[in-house]
Amino acid sequence: MILGKIGFVNVLPIYYPLEAGIVPHQFTVVSGTPAQLNELAARGELDVSAVSSVEYARHPERYLLVPNLSISSRGPVGSVLL
């Protein structure tokens, strides 16, 4: 199984237990930017990965959403500005 990993601090709670050996797993972890992981996932080269909401909106038939899990905020976030 291949797991896509975004190297951002806000996803550390998801990946740290796996990488630190706290949670046993048999994944091969592949790191990349969100755009790179979107591309790998779209080509079927990842078994599990975060993908952007835009990628999901483009191809919802390719993905299965995990209920109650997201990278999100209840208040203002300054990391993405339009």
MARSE-204784 format. One record per atom (N, C-alpha, C): residue number from 1; residue in one letter; atom name; x, y, z. Coordinates in Angstrom, 2 decimals. Layout:
N
<atom NUM; a; CA; <X; Y; Z>>,
...
REM end
This chain:
82
<atom 1; m; N; <0.84; -1.18; 0.00>>,
<atom 1; m; CA; <0.00; 0.00; 0.00>>,
<atom 1; m; C; <0.89; 1.24; 0.00>>,
<atom 2; i; N; <0.50; 2.21; -0.80>>,
<atom 2; i; CA; <1.26; 3.45; -0.91>>,
<atom 2; i; C; <0.42; 4.60; -0.36>>,
<atom 3; l; N; <1.00; 5.33; 0.59>>,
<atom 3; l; CA; <0.35; 6.43; 1.27>>,
<atom 3; l; C; <0.98; 7.74; 0.83>>,
<atom 4; g; N; <0.17; 8.67; 0.34>>,
<atom 4; g; CA; <0.67; 9.99; -0.03>>,
<atom 4; g; C; <0.71; 10.89; 1.18>>,
<atom 5; k; N; <1.80; 11.63; 1.35>>,
<atom 5; k; CA; <1.99; 12.51; 2.51>>,
<atom 5; k; C; <2.30; 13.93; 2.07>>,
<atom 6; i; N; <1.53; 14.86; 2.58>>,
<atom 6; i; CA; <1.81; 16.29; 2.38>>,
<atom 6; i; C; <2.73; 16.72; 3.51>>,
<atom 7; g; N; <3.80; 17.39; 3.20>>,
<atom 7; g; CA; <4.78; 17.80; 4.20>>,
<atom 7; g; C; <4.45; 19.12; 4.88>>,
<atom 8; f; N; <3.23; 19.29; 5.34>>,
<atom 8; f; CA; <2.81; 20.52; 6.00>>,
<atom 8; f; C; <2.58; 20.24; 7.48>>,
<atom 9; v; N; <2.83; 21.22; 8.33>>,
<atom 9; v; CA; <2.67; 21.06; 9.78>>,
<atom 9; v; C; <1.23; 20.73; 10.16>>,
<atom 10; n; N; <0.25; 21.25; 9.43>>,
<atom 10; n; CA; <-1.14; 21.01; 9.82>>,
<atom 10; n; C; <-1.60; 19.57; 9.63>>,
<atom 11; v; N; <-0.81; 18.75; 8.98>>,
<atom 11; v; CA; <-1.16; 17.33; 8.84>>,
<atom 11; v; C; <-0.27; 16.42; 9.71>>,
<atom 12; l; N; <0.59; 17.04; 10.51>>,
<atom 12; l; CA; <1.46; 16.27; 11.39>>,
<atom 12; l; C; <0.69; 15.28; 12.27>>,
<atom 13; p; N; <-0.47; 15.65; 12.84>>,
<atom 13; p; CA; <-1.19; 14.67; 13.67>>,
<atom 13; p; C; <-1.62; 13.41; 12.91>>,
<atom 14; i; N; <-1.73; 13.50; 11.62>>,
<atom 14; i; CA; <-2.12; 12.33; 10.82>>,
<atom 14; i; C; <-0.91; 11.43; 10.56>>,
<atom 15; y; N; <0.21; 12.03; 10.18>>,
<atom 15; y; CA; <1.36; 11.24; 9.74>>,
<atom 15; y; C; <2.36; 10.88; 10.84>>,
<atom 16; y; N; <2.48; 11.72; 11.86>>,
<atom 16; y; CA; <3.48; 11.47; 12.91>>,
<atom 16; y; C; <3.34; 10.10; 13.57>>,
<atom 17; p; N; <2.15; 9.69; 14.00>>,
<atom 17; p; CA; <2.04; 8.36; 14.63>>,
<atom 17; p; C; <2.48; 7.21; 13.71>>,
<atom 18; l; N; <2.29; 7.38; 12.42>>,
<atom 18; l; CA; <2.73; 6.35; 11.47>>,
<atom 18; l; C; <4.24; 6.36; 11.32>>,
<atom 19; e; N; <4.80; 7.54; 11.12>>,
<atom 19; e; CA; <6.24; 7.64; 10.87>>,
<atom 19; e; C; <7.07; 7.39; 12.12>>,
<atom 20; a; N; <6.51; 7.66; 13.31>>,
<atom 20; a; CA; <7.23; 7.44; 14.56>>,
<atom 20; a; C; <7.11; 6.00; 15.05>>,
<atom 21; g; N; <6.31; 5.19; 14.35>>,
<atom 21; g; CA; <6.15; 3.80; 14.75>>,
<atom 21; g; C; <5.15; 3.59; 15.87>>,
<atom 22; i; N; <4.42; 4.65; 16.23>>,
<atom 22; i; CA; <3.40; 4.54; 17.28>>,
<atom 22; i; C; <2.23; 3.68; 16.78>>,
<atom 23; v; N; <1.89; 3.86; 15.53>>,
<atom 23; v; CA; <0.84; 3.06; 14.89>>,
<atom 23; v; C; <1.51; 2.17; 13.84>>,
<atom 24; p; N; <1.49; 0.86; 14.06>>,
<atom 24; p; CA; <2.11; -0.03; 13.07>>,
<atom 24; p; C; <1.38; 0.03; 11.73>>,
<atom 25; h; N; <2.13; -0.06; 10.66>>,
<atom 25; h; CA; <1.54; -0.02; 9.33>>,
<atom 25; h; C; <2.48; -0.68; 8.33>>,
<atom 26; q; N; <1.96; -0.95; 7.16>>,
<atom 26; q; CA; <2.78; -1.53; 6.10>>,
<atom 26; q; C; <2.76; -0.62; 4.87>>,
<atom 27; f; N; <2.54; 0.68; 5.07>>,
<atom 27; f; CA; <2.53; 1.64; 3.97>>,
<atom 27; f; C; <3.94; 1.98; 3.53>>,
<atom 28; t; N; <4.09; 2.23; 2.26>>,
<atom 28; t; CA; <5.24; 2.95; 1.74>>,
<atom 28; t; C; <4.78; 4.39; 1.65>>,
<atom 29; v; N; <5.49; 5.30; 2.31>>,
<atom 29; v; CA; <5.06; 6.70; 2.36>>,
<atom 29; v; C; <5.77; 7.48; 1.25>>,
<atom 30; v; N; <4.96; 8.18; 0.45>>,
<atom 30; v; CA; <5.47; 9.01; -0.64>>,
<atom 30; v; C; <5.10; 10.46; -0.32>>,
<atom 31; s; N; <6.11; 11.31; -0.15>>,
<atom 31; s; CA; <5.88; 12.72; 0.16>>,
<atom 31; s; C; <5.79; 13.54; -1.11>>,
<atom 32; g; N; <4.99; 14.60; -1.06>>,
<atom 32; g; CA; <4.88; 15.49; -2.21>>,
<atom 32; g; C; <4.04; 16.70; -1.87>>,
<atom 33; t; N; <4.04; 17.63; -2.77>>,
<atom 33; t; CA; <3.17; 18.80; -2.62>>,
<atom 33; t; C; <1.73; 18.36; -2.90>>,
<atom 34; p; N; <0.76; 19.16; -2.49>>,
<atom 34; p; CA; <-0.62; 18.80; -2.83>>,
<atom 34; p; C; <-0.82; 18.57; -4.32>>,
<atom 35; a; N; <-0.24; 19.39; -5.16>>,
<atom 35; a; CA; <-0.39; 19.23; -6.62>>,
<atom 35; a; C; <0.23; 17.91; -7.09>>,
<atom 36; q; N; <1.38; 17.55; -6.54>>,
<atom 36; q; CA; <2.02; 16.29; -6.92>>,
<atom 36; q; C; <1.19; 15.09; -6.47>>,
<atom 37; l; N; <0.66; 15.15; -5.25>>,
<atom 37; l; CA; <-0.17; 14.05; -4.75>>,
<atom 37; l; C; <-1.47; 13.95; -5.54>>,
<atom 38; n; N; <-2.05; 15.09; -5.92>>,
<atom 38; n; CA; <-3.24; 15.06; -6.77>>,
<atom 38; n; C; <-2.95; 14.29; -8.06>>,
<atom 39; e; N; <-1.82; 14.59; -8.67>>,
<atom 39; e; CA; <-1.45; 13.94; -9.94>>,
<atom 39; e; C; <-1.22; 12.44; -9.75>>,
<atom 40; l; N; <-0.49; 12.07; -8.70>>,
<atom 40; l; CA; <-0.25; 10.65; -8.44>>,
<atom 40; l; C; <-1.55; 9.91; -8.15>>,
<atom 41; a; N; <-2.42; 10.53; -7.37>>,
<atom 41; a; CA; <-3.71; 9.90; -7.06>>,
<atom 41; a; C; <-4.56; 9.76; -8.31>>,
<atom 42; a; N; <-4.57; 10.79; -9.14>>,
<atom 42; a; CA; <-5.37; 10.75; -10.37>>,
<atom 42; a; C; <-4.89; 9.64; -11.31>>,
<atom 43; r; N; <-3.58; 9.35; -11.27>>,
<atom 43; r; CA; <-3.03; 8.27; -12.11>>,
<atom 43; r; C; <-3.14; 6.90; -11.45>>,
<atom 44; g; N; <-3.70; 6.85; -10.24>>,
<atom 44; g; CA; <-3.85; 5.58; -9.55>>,
<atom 44; g; C; <-2.57; 5.06; -8.92>>,
<atom 45; e; N; <-1.60; 5.95; -8.69>>,
<atom 45; e; CA; <-0.32; 5.53; -8.14>>,
<atom 45; e; C; <-0.25; 5.60; -6.62>>,
<atom 46; l; N; <-1.33; 6.04; -5.98>>,
<atom 46; l; CA; <-1.42; 6.06; -4.52>>,
<atom 46; l; C; <-2.65; 5.27; -4.10>>,
<atom 47; d; N; <-2.52; 4.54; -3.02>>,
<atom 47; d; CA; <-3.67; 3.81; -2.49>>,
<atom 47; d; C; <-4.48; 4.66; -1.53>>,
<atom 48; v; N; <-3.78; 5.50; -0.75>>,
<atom 48; v; CA; <-4.42; 6.38; 0.23>>,
<atom 48; v; C; <-3.67; 7.70; 0.20>>,
<atom 49; s; N; <-4.42; 8.80; 0.17>>,
<atom 49; s; CA; <-3.77; 10.11; 0.18>>,
<atom 49; s; C; <-4.80; 11.20; 0.39>>,
<atom 50; a; N; <-4.33; 12.30; 0.93>>,
<atom 50; a; CA; <-5.13; 13.51; 0.90>>,
<atom 50; a; C; <-5.06; 14.05; -0.53>>,
<atom 51; v; N; <-6.18; 14.54; -1.02>>,
<atom 51; v; CA; <-6.19; 15.26; -2.30>>,
<atom 51; v; C; <-6.93; 16.56; -2.07>>,
<atom 52; s; N; <-6.70; 17.52; -2.91>>,
<atom 52; s; CA; <-7.36; 18.81; -2.75>>,
<atom 52; s; C; <-8.86; 18.69; -3.04>>,
<atom 53; s; N; <-9.61; 19.62; -2.49>>,
<atom 53; s; CA; <-11.05; 19.63; -2.75>>,
<atom 53; s; C; <-11.32; 19.88; -4.23>>,
<atom 54; v; N; <-10.43; 20.60; -4.90>>,
<atom 54; v; CA; <-10.59; 20.85; -6.34>>,
<atom 54; v; C; <-10.43; 19.54; -7.11>>,
<atom 55; e; N; <-9.44; 18.73; -6.74>>,
<atom 55; e; CA; <-9.25; 17.44; -7.41>>,
<atom 55; e; C; <-10.46; 16.55; -7.17>>,
<atom 56; y; N; <-10.97; 16.53; -5.95>>,
<atom 56; y; CA; <-12.16; 15.73; -5.67>>,
<atom 56; y; C; <-13.35; 16.22; -6.49>>,
<atom 57; a; N; <-13.52; 17.53; -6.58>>,
<atom 57; a; CA; <-14.65; 18.09; -7.36>>,
<atom 57; a; C; <-14.54; 17.73; -8.84>>,
<atom 58; r; N; <-13.33; 17.66; -9.35>>,
<atom 58; r; CA; <-13.13; 17.31; -10.76>>,
<atom 58; r; C; <-13.44; 15.85; -11.05>>,
<atom 59; h; N; <-13.15; 14.97; -10.10>>,
<atom 59; h; CA; <-13.29; 13.53; -10.33>>,
<atom 59; h; C; <-13.83; 12.81; -9.10>>,
<atom 60; p; N; <-15.03; 13.13; -8.63>>,
<atom 60; p; CA; <-15.53; 12.49; -7.40>>,
<atom 60; p; C; <-15.69; 10.98; -7.53>>,
<atom 61; e; N; <-15.84; 10.48; -8.73>>,
<atom 61; e; CA; <-16.00; 9.03; -8.93>>,
<atom 61; e; C; <-14.72; 8.26; -8.63>>,
<atom 62; r; N; <-13.58; 8.95; -8.59>>,
<atom 62; r; CA; <-12.29; 8.28; -8.34>>,
<atom 62; r; C; <-11.97; 8.13; -6.85>>,
<atom 63; y; N; <-12.67; 8.88; -6.01>>,
<atom 63; y; CA; <-12.25; 8.98; -4.62>>,
<atom 63; y; C; <-13.35; 8.58; -3.65>>,
<atom 64; l; N; <-12.93; 8.13; -2.47>>,
<atom 64; l; CA; <-13.81; 7.81; -1.37>>,
<atom 64; l; C; <-13.45; 8.75; -0.23>>,
<atom 65; l; N; <-14.42; 9.53; 0.22>>,
<atom 65; l; CA; <-14.17; 10.44; 1.33>>,
<atom 65; l; C; <-14.22; 9.69; 2.65>>,
<atom 66; v; N; <-13.31; 10.04; 3.55>>,
<atom 66; v; CA; <-13.32; 9.47; 4.89>>,
<atom 66; v; C; <-14.17; 10.39; 5.76>>,
<atom 67; p; N; <-15.25; 9.87; 6.33>>,
<atom 67; p; CA; <-16.14; 10.71; 7.13>>,
<atom 67; p; C; <-15.43; 11.33; 8.33>>,
<atom 68; n; N; <-15.77; 12.57; 8.63>>,
<atom 68; n; CA; <-15.30; 13.27; 9.83>>,
<atom 68; n; C; <-13.79; 13.46; 9.89>>,
<atom 69; l; N; <-13.12; 13.49; 8.76>>,
<atom 69; l; CA; <-11.68; 13.73; 8.72>>,
<atom 69; l; C; <-11.40; 14.75; 7.63>>,
<atom 70; s; N; <-10.78; 15.84; 8.02>>,
<atom 70; s; CA; <-10.41; 16.86; 7.04>>,
<atom 70; s; C; <-9.28; 17.71; 7.60>>,
<atom 71; i; N; <-8.65; 18.44; 6.73>>,
<atom 71; i; CA; <-7.68; 19.44; 7.12>>,
<atom 71; i; C; <-8.45; 20.75; 6.99>>,
<atom 72; s; N; <-8.91; 21.27; 8.11>>,
<atom 72; s; CA; <-9.81; 22.42; 8.07>>,
<atom 72; s; C; <-9.67; 23.27; 9.31>>,
<atom 73; s; N; <-10.40; 24.37; 9.34>>,
<atom 73; s; CA; <-10.34; 25.29; 10.46>>,
<atom 73; s; C; <-11.73; 25.85; 10.73>>,
<atom 74; r; N; <-12.00; 26.15; 11.98>>,
<atom 74; r; CA; <-13.27; 26.78; 12.34>>,
<atom 74; r; C; <-13.19; 28.30; 12.31>>,
<atom 75; g; N; <-12.03; 28.83; 12.10>>,
<atom 75; g; CA; <-11.86; 30.27; 12.09>>,
<atom 75; g; C; <-10.98; 30.70; 10.93>>,
<atom 76; p; N; <-10.61; 31.97; 10.89>>,
<atom 76; p; CA; <-9.78; 32.48; 9.80>>,
<atom 76; p; C; <-8.42; 31.76; 9.73>>,
<atom 77; v; N; <-7.95; 31.57; 8.51>>,
<atom 77; v; CA; <-6.67; 30.93; 8.26>>,
<atom 77; v; C; <-5.88; 31.83; 7.33>>,
<atom 78; g; N; <-4.63; 32.08; 7.66>>,
<atom 78; g; CA; <-3.83; 32.97; 6.84>>,
<atom 78; g; C; <-2.91; 32.24; 5.87>>,
<atom 79; s; N; <-3.01; 30.91; 5.78>>,
<atom 79; s; CA; <-2.09; 30.17; 4.91>>,
<atom 79; s; C; <-2.51; 30.20; 3.46>>,
<atom 80; v; N; <-3.76; 30.48; 3.19>>,
<atom 80; v; CA; <-4.26; 30.56; 1.81>>,
<atom 80; v; C; <-4.98; 31.89; 1.65>>,
<atom 81; l; N; <-4.46; 32.74; 0.79>>,
<atom 81; l; CA; <-5.06; 34.05; 0.56>>,
<atom 81; l; C; <-5.39; 34.19; -0.91>>,
<atom 82; l; N; <-6.60; 34.64; -1.20>>,
<atom 82; l; CA; <-6.99; 34.87; -2.59>>,
<atom 82; l; C; <-6.98; 36.35; -2.89>>,
REM end
